[in-house]
């Protein structure tokens, strides 16, 4: 998809940057900037640590005993 240069410049889109294309009201097409995440692992795992630290050895033992 080619986005006109004046629109790219106004939005600050860079070549190769990913966008999301959605349908809008009354048949309009909505193009949104794809929000990049600087630390995706923190989103998947969470930013707060669990109150009880579980050593990896304990987890491995529990897996083996199943």
Secondary structure in CASP SS format (residue, H / E / C, confidence):
PFRMAT SS
TARGET T0000
AUTHOR 0000-0000-0000
METHOD secondary structure of the structure
MODEL  1
X C 1.00
X C 1.00
X C 1.00
X C 1.00
X H 1.00
X H 1.00
X H 1.00
X H 1.00
X H 1.00
X H 1.00
X H 1.00
X C 1.00
X C 1.00
X C 1.00
X C 1.00
X C 1.00
X C 1.00
X C 1.00
X E 1.00
X E 1.00
X E 1.00
X E 1.00
X E 1.00
X C 1.00
X H 1.00
X H 1.00
X H 1.00
X C 1.00
X E 1.00
X E 1.00
X E 1.00
X E 1.00
X E 1.00
X C 1.00
X C 1.00
X C 1.00
X C 1.00
X C 1.00
X C 1.00
X H 1.00
X H 1.00
X H 1.00
X H 1.00
X H 1.00
X H 1.00
X C 1.00
X C 1.00
X C 1.00
X C 1.00
X C 1.00
X C 1.00
X C 1.00
X C 1.00
X C 1.00
X C 1.00
X H 1.00
X H 1.00
X H 1.00
X H 1.00
X H 1.00
X H 1.00
X H 1.00
X H 1.00
X H 1.00
X C 1.00
X C 1.00
END
